[in-house]
């Protein structure tokens, strides 16, 4: 397992487990369960660092949309177009 991780240190336990299991199947051995792979990698300090937590938004989300009048429909959509020079054109509309 360490040989697989050393070659590609950005792989998580699932992908590393797939590589190990591929090697084990060529050798005629049974595959390793992904949960065991996680436990072993955690014990050896081989897991990738956890992603940072997102900050909470200051805006309260109570699940209600404020509209001026009742029974009023509204919608919104957006799109982006990548240009040949690398710029991006963004279009957004609401009704």
Backbone as CSV, one residue per row, in Angstrom:
resi,resn,N_x,N_y,N_z,CA_x,CA_y,CA_z,C_x,C_y,C_z
1,UNK,0.833,-1.185,0.000,0.000,0.000,0.000,0.876,1.246,0.000
2,UNK,1.921,1.242,0.797,2.777,2.420,0.880,3.422,2.733,-0.475
3,UNK,3.732,1.697,-1.261,4.316,1.914,-2.585,3.326,2.645,-3.498
4,UNK,2.052,2.286,-3.413,1.037,2.951,-4.227,0.874,4.406,-3.816
5,UNK,0.895,4.672,-2.517,0.705,6.031,-2.002,1.928,6.894,-2.287
6,UNK,3.114,6.326,-2.177,4.339,7.088,-2.389,4.413,7.596,-3.822
7,UNK,3.997,6.784,-4.772,4.046,7.187,-6.173,3.044,8.300,-6.461
8,UNK,1.898,8.263,-5.835,0.832,9.241,-6.088,0.269,9.731,-4.755
9,UNK,0.918,10.710,-4.101,0.510,11.107,-2.752,-0.810,11.865,-2.678
10,UNK,-1.368,12.278,-3.810,-2.631,13.016,-3.772,-3.842,12.100,-3.864
11,UNK,-3.631,10.807,-3.908,-4.753,9.879,-3.989,-5.358,9.672,-2.612
12,UNK,-6.675,9.610,-2.552,-7.384,9.307,-1.322,-7.431,7.810,-1.086
13,UNK,-8.089,7.414,-0.009,-8.088,6.000,0.359,-8.868,5.148,-0.634
14,UNK,-9.890,5.698,-1.264,-10.667,4.905,-2.227,-9.836,4.592,-3.471
15,UNK,-9.193,5.621,-4.012,-8.398,5.409,-5.223,-7.169,4.562,-4.922
16,UNK,-6.529,4.801,-3.777,-5.379,3.980,-3.384,-5.811,2.530,-3.188
17,UNK,-6.993,2.330,-2.608,-7.509,0.981,-2.435,-7.754,0.284,-3.757
18,UNK,-8.227,1.040,-4.739,-8.451,0.453,-6.061,-7.130,0.004,-6.680
19,UNK,-6.081,0.817,-6.517,-4.772,0.437,-7.052,-4.229,-0.800,-6.339
20,UNK,-4.371,-0.832,-5.021,-3.903,-1.986,-4.253,-4.683,-3.228,-4.653
21,UNK,-5.995,-3.096,-4.784,-6.816,-4.250,-5.158,-6.501,-4.734,-6.570
22,UNK,-6.166,-3.813,-7.466,-5.788,-4.220,-8.823,-4.509,-5.060,-8.774
23,UNK,-3.545,-4.608,-7.974,-2.303,-5.357,-7.827,-2.550,-6.708,-7.167
24,UNK,-3.411,-6.728,-6.139,-3.714,-7.974,-5.442,-4.427,-8.968,-6.362
25,UNK,-5.301,-8.470,-7.235,-6.010,-9.387,-8.126,-5.055,-10.014,-9.141
26,UNK,-4.033,-9.246,-9.579,-3.038,-9.813,-10.490,-2.207,-10.895,-9.802
27,UNK,-2.041,-10.774,-8.490,-1.283,-11.764,-7.720,-2.172,-12.919,-7.265
28,UNK,-3.468,-12.842,-7.547,-4.382,-13.913,-7.172,-4.865,-13.829,-5.736
29,UNK,-4.764,-12.664,-5.103,-5.194,-12.477,-3.719,-6.566,-11.819,-3.674
30,UNK,-7.231,-11.937,-2.515,-8.550,-11.324,-2.339,-8.415,-9.814,-2.199
31,UNK,-9.427,-9.052,-2.611,-9.361,-7.587,-2.484,-9.490,-7.149,-1.035
32,UNK,-9.006,-5.942,-0.761,-9.076,-5.347,0.570,-10.306,-4.458,0.617
33,UNK,-11.076,-4.564,1.690,-12.268,-3.752,1.884,-11.860,-2.280,2.041
34,UNK,-12.644,-1.349,1.492,-12.285,0.068,1.556,-12.297,0.605,2.989
35,UNK,-13.104,0.011,3.861,-13.113,0.455,5.255,-11.806,0.071,5.948
36,UNK,-11.304,-1.109,5.651,-10.020,-1.521,6.211,-8.908,-0.630,5.656
37,UNK,-9.005,-0.300,4.378,-8.016,0.579,3.756,-7.979,1.920,4.482
38,UNK,-9.131,2.460,4.808,-9.206,3.729,5.528,-8.554,3.605,6.903
39,UNK,-8.880,2.541,7.640,-8.317,2.353,8.989,-6.804,2.239,8.953
40,UNK,-6.280,1.469,8.009,-4.831,1.276,7.924,-4.144,2.580,7.527
41,UNK,-4.701,3.282,6.547,-4.092,4.537,6.112,-4.149,5.574,7.221
42,UNK,-5.224,5.585,8.005,-5.330,6.523,9.116,-4.296,6.203,10.193
43,UNK,-4.121,4.933,10.500,-3.144,4.525,11.517,-1.716,4.860,11.089
44,UNK,-1.441,4.811,9.794,-0.103,5.090,9.289,0.105,6.567,8.939
45,UNK,-0.937,7.382,9.099,-0.833,8.809,8.787,-0.749,9.098,7.300
46,UNK,-1.411,8.288,6.476,-1.344,8.434,5.027,-2.574,9.096,4.421
47,UNK,-3.557,9.430,5.239,-4.772,10.048,4.699,-4.489,11.476,4.267
48,UNK,-5.250,11.932,3.281,-5.144,13.322,2.851,-5.732,14.232,3.925
49,UNK,-5.254,15.468,4.038,-5.840,16.376,5.028,-7.280,16.708,4.663
50,UNK,-8.111,16.906,5.665,-9.514,17.248,5.427,-9.605,18.642,4.825
51,UNK,-10.609,18.845,3.990,-10.793,20.168,3.389,-11.267,21.146,4.462
52,UNK,-10.894,22.419,4.330,-11.296,23.386,5.357,-12.804,23.603,5.349
53,UNK,-13.344,23.898,6.519,-14.776,24.138,6.628,-15.124,25.495,6.026
54,UNK,-16.288,25.565,5.429,-16.761,26.825,4.866,-17.260,27.732,5.972
55,UNK,-17.072,29.014,5.771,-17.605,29.970,6.733,-19.118,30.015,6.608
56,UNK,-19.775,30.237,7.727,-21.222,30.395,7.689,-21.563,31.759,7.120
57,UNK,-22.590,31.798,6.312,-23.033,33.054,5.732,-23.709,33.902,6.800
58,UNK,-23.534,35.199,6.719,-24.173,36.093,7.671,-25.664,36.247,7.399
59,UNK,-26.085,35.812,6.214,-27.486,35.937,5.839,-28.277,34.752,6.375
60,UNK,-29.377,35.029,7.025,-30.220,33.963,7.570,-31.042,33.327,6.452
61,UNK,-31.105,32.005,6.450,-31.913,31.273,5.473,-33.066,30.623,6.217
62,UNK,-34.252,31.192,6.078,-35.406,30.620,6.759,-36.318,29.856,5.809
63,UNK,-35.919,29.754,4.529,-36.683,28.970,3.577,-37.836,29.709,2.931
64,UNK,-37.942,31.009,3.158,-39.031,31.781,2.574,-38.464,32.802,1.600
65,UNK,-39.175,32.991,0.497,-38.791,33.981,-0.498,-39.709,35.177,-0.345
66,UNK,-39.120,36.343,-0.219,-39.914,37.561,-0.052,-40.273,38.123,-1.426
67,UNK,-41.562,38.277,-1.666,-42.048,38.894,-2.904,-42.983,40.037,-2.536
68,UNK,-43.150,40.960,-3.475,-43.980,42.139,-3.205,-45.461,41.792,-3.084
69,UNK,-45.925,40.843,-3.899,-47.343,40.478,-3.894,-47.456,38.958,-3.763
70,UNK,-48.579,38.488,-3.242,-48.781,37.048,-3.155,-49.112,36.479,-4.526
71,UNK,-48.963,35.167,-4.675,-49.237,34.445,-5.925,-48.456,35.020,-7.105
72,UNK,-47.246,35.418,-6.855,-46.412,35.970,-7.907,-45.318,34.957,-8.240
73,UNK,-45.167,34.651,-9.530,-44.147,33.702,-9.945,-42.857,34.441,-10.268
74,UNK,-41.755,33.777,-10.005,-40.469,34.351,-10.350,-39.501,33.226,-10.675
75,UNK,-38.503,33.533,-11.446,-37.480,32.555,-11.778,-36.184,33.284,-12.088
76,UNK,-35.105,32.559,-12.054,-33.805,33.140,-12.397,-32.942,32.059,-13.022
77,UNK,-31.972,32.487,-13.778,-31.053,31.556,-14.403,-29.782,32.311,-14.759
78,UNK,-28.743,31.588,-15.024,-27.479,32.204,-15.397,-26.682,31.263,-16.275
79,UNK,-25.737,31.832,-17.001,-24.887,31.021,-17.867,-23.555,31.726,-18.049
80,UNK,-22.543,30.973,-18.448,-21.227,31.506,-18.728,-20.757,30.992,-20.074
81,UNK,-20.093,31.862,-20.824,-19.542,31.499,-22.118,-18.046,31.750,-22.070
82,UNK,-17.247,30.730,-22.334,-15.793,30.860,-22.358,-15.369,31.354,-23.734
83,UNK,-14.580,32.407,-23.758,-14.092,32.981,-25.012,-12.736,32.386,-25.373
84,UNK,-12.357,32.539,-26.641,-11.083,32.000,-27.115,-9.884,32.646,-26.437
85,UNK,-10.003,33.914,-26.024,-8.872,34.606,-25.401,-8.765,34.320,-23.906
86,UNK,-9.628,33.471,-23.358,-9.570,33.110,-21.956,-10.561,33.857,-21.077
87,UNK,-11.186,34.915,-21.594,-12.178,35.639,-20.829,-13.470,34.821,-20.716
88,UNK,-14.277,35.174,-19.719,-15.549,34.509,-19.524,-16.648,35.556,-19.496
89,UNK,-17.685,35.341,-20.307,-18.840,36.239,-20.337,-19.941,35.577,-19.515
90,UNK,-20.472,36.298,-18.542,-21.504,35.762,-17.665,-22.821,36.472,-17.945
91,UNK,-23.879,35.700,-18.077,-25.214,36.254,-18.273,-26.156,35.756,-17.176
92,UNK,-26.892,36.668,-16.576,-27.834,36.324,-15.514,-29.129,37.065,-15.767
93,UNK,-30.255,36.389,-15.577,-31.539,37.101,-15.701,-32.508,36.600,-14.656
94,UNK,-33.450,37.480,-14.317,-34.521,37.145,-13.388,-35.814,37.691,-13.937
95,UNK,-36.878,37.006,-13.617,-38.185,37.485,-14.036,-39.138,37.409,-12.876
